[in-house]
Amino acid sequence: MQTIAYEEILANLDAALEFCRQLGLGVSGSRFEVYRQLIFDFDQAIIRGRETGTTQVLPDGITDLEYIVALTESTEFGEIIPYLRGCDPGLIRQKLASVLQGPREIQTGRDRANTRGTSRLAVYY
């Protein structure tokens, strides 16, 4: 497993969102903008915690699983952008639109099995 800094995750995610904007896709209100804010807030809490010696906690109402999903999906989305830059925009535009809006809620059971890997698979298929 490779360690990646929050700043790198955010930079890659910003590049991915900018790429989507360049394709004419609306990213405002997408699940990845929500994820971005969650990751940024948590990173800031870590920095404050180091400065003040306090324990970092997730924002109110956010579960560990939601945080992990935000990190995982944001990392994957940022990592596939170099590949997507070489693809025909006409072929990937609709798929990226689906990825941007795809399920933000944490799902369980059968629903989760049906959407596992949505961010990566939706782009390739």
Residue, then its C-alpha position, 0 to 999 in steps of 0.5 A: m500500500q502506498t501512502i498519499a498525502y491529503e494535499e496530493i489527493l486534493a490536487n489530483l481531485d482538483a485536476a479531475l474536476e477541472f478536466c470535467r469542466q473542460l469537457g463541459l460537465g457541471v461539477s457543482g454539487s457533484r459527489f466529488e465536490v462534497y468529498r473534496q470538502l470533507i477531505f479538506d475539512f479533515d486535513q485542516a482538523i489534523i493540522r489544528g490538532r497538531e498545533t493545539g495537541t487536540t484529537q482530530v475527529l470527523p465532522d459531526g454527522i460523518t461516519d468512518l465509512e463515509y470518510i473512507v469512501a470519500l478518500t477512496e473514490s477521490t483518490e481513484f478518480g484523480e488517478i484515472i485522469p491521466y488515462l482519460r486525457g488520451c481518450d476521445p471526449g465524445l466517448i467519455r463525456q456521458k460516462l464521466a457525467s454519471v460518475l460525477q453524480g453517482p451514488r454518494e450515499i453509503q449503500t449496504g447489501r445488494d445495493r452496494a454489490n451492484t455499485r461497487g467500483t462505480s467510479r472506475l468501472a463507469v468510465y471504462y465500460 
